[in-house]
Every structure is written in structure tokens, then in C-alpha cells.
């Protein structure tokens, strides 16, 4: 028995001809059908930042760190206006422990520790933020320029960064402050100089990759200026690693600024920077430990919240996770 033409064993030639006349239309119909049934996820319309936000919201520890950090920022803003005239008020109630009247107790001069922590929050957190911003403003352009120009400029710039990284950060900051003087402004400058190589190297690596890409070469062939290519084509592809580095560096910068103040090399009395408050309570730690306890908890909570958020951002930007 033979099989009829156009039956099961032999496809209809007219049908094949109709299907192959316009393959693009056929493919579009198939994709529409799969999308409607949920077989193909609709990801083409979403950007990287959409997936970063989604991964960050799913990371519970990062969200906890973000909530704590947001609360500390509100705490610092409130303290700046509320405790501006209260942080240096001296009373006869010296070294009192926590009580209803003084929630965190008083220090060696009878000053309320809670008021001092409230007002000192903007000094400690603000100094760390300024350090990271200054380091980024210096390191990011240096990394971009080093990647774009290459040659001797790249070699000399990276060797200079290697020299800075060869010194322990706290010792280098102390040396810079010894030359400039001991105050909050010089703390920011000294520690920011230590962090410049980190930003320069983090930016240089992806900028070298993007420099050799086709769209960057096409922009150069069309006559775009070097500054335009670096700002509009190279820099956007370096935002993710810079953002992660800035978040993780913020906690370290706060610790180093507090360490310099604790060593009496930073903020001078009577300003209640948290590291300075630790120094003030060192002499009476055995009898009045609360003078050092509460500023220490404030520093630890701030750095912990920043690190939790920074780890979450790092995981959110990691495309290898695929979540």
C-alpha cells in the first residue's frame, strides 16, 4: 500500500512553501506563542539595575544592614540639630552610670554621653563619607586616564599607586597628618590619599576591556573626543565595581578616622567624635566602662551595617549568581 501525496508520510509541498516563504514571520509567531505561555521569560526589557534591586531585596542580611544604616543616618541628622548646644554642657554629675536622667551616663566632666554620641554621629559618619568621595574623585579619573592613554603614563601612574599601597595605611595617614596638622580636614585628606590606589585599580581593569570594544573604537573613529569617550562609554561600565568598593571602603574609612582620633591625632576636644570619646574614657575604663562602651557600640553598629550592605551589593552585581 502506498501513501497518498500530502498524507502522513509525505508533507504537503504547498504547506512547506507557505512556511518557508516568510521565515521571519513564522519565527515571530513562535516567539509570541512561547512568551504568552510563559516558556520564555521577558528579560529583554529589564536593565542590569532591575536585577540588582531584585537580588538586593532578596538578600535579608543586606536589607537589615540597609535599614540599620538608614536609621543611623536619621540619628546623625537629628543629633546635629538637637544636641548642638547640649554635647558640651558640664555638670557635677561626673562618671554617672546609665540612669533615667542620663540614659548612657556621663563622662569625666559630667557631660551627657547620649548627647555627645548624637552630635558626634555626623562627625564620624560624615568624615568616612567625605573620605570615600574624595578618594573616588581622585582615583576614578586616574584609573580611566591610565587605561585610555596607556604607555608610559599608565606605567608611571600604576607604579606610584604601588608605592602608596606598599605602606601600611594607618602609618601613611599619620605621616601625612604630621605634615599637615591634626584636625578633621586633614584626617579626610590623609586617609583619602591612602584609598586613591584602590579606586584607580578597580576602574582601570574594566576600562582596559571596554577600551578595546567595538563601540569605543567606533566612537573614536567618528571623531568623539577622548573625554567624551571616557565619560559616556568607559565610565558607565565601571559604575558597578566602584559602587561596591565605595560601600565596603566606607566602613574601613570610619574605623581609620576613629583610630586616628583615638590616638589623639585627629579631632581635638571638645568635639565628640566617637574615636575621640573612646580616648576620653580610656583613663577611667576600669571604674566607668560605660564611657567607652557606648561610643564603641556606635562605631561597631555603623561599620557592621555598612559591611552587610556592601556584601549584599557585591552579590547583587555578581552576574554569575544568576538569581
N, C-alpha and C positions, 0 to 999 in steps of 0.2 A: 504493500500500500504506500502510495506517495503522499507527501504532504502538500497541501494546496499552497499556492503562492499567496503570501501575505498571512499565512496561518501561524501556528506555534513555532514551526521550525525555521521559518524564513520571514524576517521583518519586512514590513511594507516599505518599498523604496520611496514612495511619496511621503510617508511619515518621516523617514530618515532625512529626506531632502528638506522638509519643512523645519526640522530641528537644527539642521546644520547651516541653514541659510543665514540665521542671525544668532550666533552662539552667545554674544554679549547679552542679548535679551533673555536667553534661556538661563544664563548664569545669574543674572539679576533676580529672575523669578525664583530660582532655587534658594538664593541667599535670603530673599524676603520671607519665603516659607519657613526656613530654618530659624530666622530671627523671631518670627511670630510664635513658633512653637517653643522657643527658649533654648534651642540647640546651640546657638551662637550667642555668647554674651555681648552686650552692647558696651564695648570698652573704647571704641574708636573716638567717641565724643568726649571722653574724660581725659583730663590732663594729669601730669605727674602729681600735682598738688592735691588733686582729688583723692588719689590713692594714699598719699602721705597723711592727709587728715583722717581717712578711714582707718588706716593702720594705727595712727596715734590714738584715736578714740577707743580702739580695741585693747590698747595696752593699759591695763589698770594701774600699774605702778607709775607709768608716765603721767597719767591723769591725776593720780594722788600728788605727785610732785608738782604738777602744774597748779593744782588747787592750793597747795601749801604756799607756793611761790606767789600766787596772786594775793593770798591773804597777807603775806609778809610785805608786799608792795603797798597794800592798803594800810597796813600797820605803820609803815615808814612815812607815808603821806600824812596820816593822821597825827603821828608824833611830831612831825616837822612843824605843824601849826599849833598843836595843843601844848606841847612841852617846851616850846621855845623859851619861855620865861620861867620854867619850873626846874629844868635839869640841874641848875647850879645853885638852887636855894639851900643854904646850910642851916641846920638846926642843931639842937643839943642832943638829939636822939642819935647817938653815934653807935654804929655797928649793931643796930637792932635787927633781929631776925624777922622773917615774914610775919605779918600781922594784918588785922583788918584795916588799919590805917595805912600801913605801908606793905603792900602785897608782896613785894620782892625784898623787903627790908631796906636798911640804909647802909651807906658806906662809911669810910673812916672819918668823913667830915659831916656826917648826918644828912647827906643828900639822898633823896629817894631813888632807889636803883631802877624802879619801873620807869620813872620819868626820864632817867638817863638812857635807858635802853630804847625807849620810844624815840627820843630825839637823835640818838646815835645810829638808828637804823638807816636813815638816809645817808649818813656819812659812810658807813661800811658798805652798804649795797651800792650807793652811788659811785664810790671810788672803784669798785670792781667793774661796774658798767662802763665808766669812763676809760678804764684801762683797756678793756676789750675793744671799745670803739676806736681808741687811738691806735692800738696795735693793728686793727683791721684797716684803718685808713692809711697806715703806712705800709703794711705788709701786702695787701691785695694789689695795689698798683705796682709795687716792686715785683711781685710774682708774675703779673701779666706782662710787664715790660721785659722781664728776664726771659720769659718763654717766647715772646714775639721777636725780639731783636737777636737773641742767641749770641753766639760767638764770644768775644772777649767780655762783653758786658755781662752775659749770663755767667761766665766763669768767675769773674771777679765778684759779682753780687752774691753768688752762692758760697764762695769761699768766705766772704765777710759774714754771711749767716752762720756758716760752720764755726767760725771763731767765736761768735756770740753764744752758740749752743754748747761750746766746749767748756764754758764757765758754769758753775752752779748758779741757778737763777737768783737765789736769795743773796749770795755773795756779790754778784754783779749789781744787783739793785742797791745793796749797801754801799758799794763803791761809787755808784752814780750819785746817790744821795749825799755821800760825804763831800762830793764836789759841788753839788747844787744847794745843799741845805736841807734841813729837816722840817717839812711841812706837808700838807695833803697834796698840794700841786706837784711837788717833786716826787712824792710816792707814786703818783699816777704816771709821771714821765718815766721814772726809773723802771717800774715793772712793765710798762708798755713796751719799752725798748727790748726787754727780755722776750716778750711774746711776738715781736715782729717776725723773727725767722719762722715760727710755726705757721703763721698765715701765709708768708711768702712761699713756703714749700708746698703747702696744701693747695694753693692756687696754681702754682707753676705746673704741677703734674697734669691736671686736666686741660690746662691751657695749651700745653705742648701737643696733646692729642687733637684738640679742636683746631689748632693752627694748620694742621695738615689735612683737614677735612675739605671736601669739595666746595661747600658753600662759603668757607672762609677764603679759599683761593679764587672763587668766582667773584666775591665782593672786592677783592684786591684787583682783579682783572678789570672790573667795571670802574675802577678809579676811586673807590672809597678810601678815605684817609685811614691812617693806622689807628688813630684814637677812636674813630667810629667803629672800626672792626673789633677793637679790643672791648669797647663798651657795649656794643649791640650784639656781637656774635660770640666772643670768648667769655666775657663776664657772666652772662646768664647761665652758662653751663657749669660755672664754678660756685653758684649760689648755695647749692645743697651741702657740699663739704665745708664751706665757710660757715654756714649757719650752725652746723653740728659742732664744729671746732669752737665757735664763739660761745655756744651754750656750755660746753664742757670746760672751756677756759675761764668762764665767769666764776665758777666755784673756786678754782685754783687761785685766781687773782684776788678774791676776797680773803682767802686764807693767807696769802703772802702779804697783803696790805695789813691785815691784823697782826701778823707775825712781826712786821717792822714796827708797828705801833707798840706791841708788847715789849719789844727790845728798846723802847724809848727813842726810836729813830724816826718816828712818823709824826702823827698828830700830837700836839702838845696840849697840856692842861689849859683850861678846864673842859675842852671839847670831849664829849663822851663817846668817842669811837670805841667799838666793842673790844678791839685788841688793847687799847689803852686802858679800858676798865679792868681787863684781866691783870694788867701790870699794877694798877692801883690796889687791887685786893691781894696781891702776892704776899705782902708782909704779914697779913693777918689771916692767912688761909686756914691755919690750924684752929683758930678760935672763932672765926667768922667766915666759914667756907661759902656762904651764900653770896658774898661779894664777887667771887669769881664764878660761882656755879651758874647763875642766870645769864651773864654775858656769854659764857661758854656754850650753854644750851642754845642761845640765839644764833651763834655762829654755826654750830653743828646742824641745826634745823635748816638754816638757809642753804648751806653747802649741800646737804642731803637732798633737799628739794630740787636744787639746780641740777645735780648729778642724775637724779631719777628722770627728770625731764630731758636732759641731754642724751641719756641712754635710749629713751624712747624715740627721740628724733633720729638718732643714728639707725635704729632698727627700722623706723618708718621709711627712711630714704634708701634702705638696702633693698634693691630690686631682686636680689637673689632669694629673698624670703618667699616672694610670690604669693603673698596673702593680702 
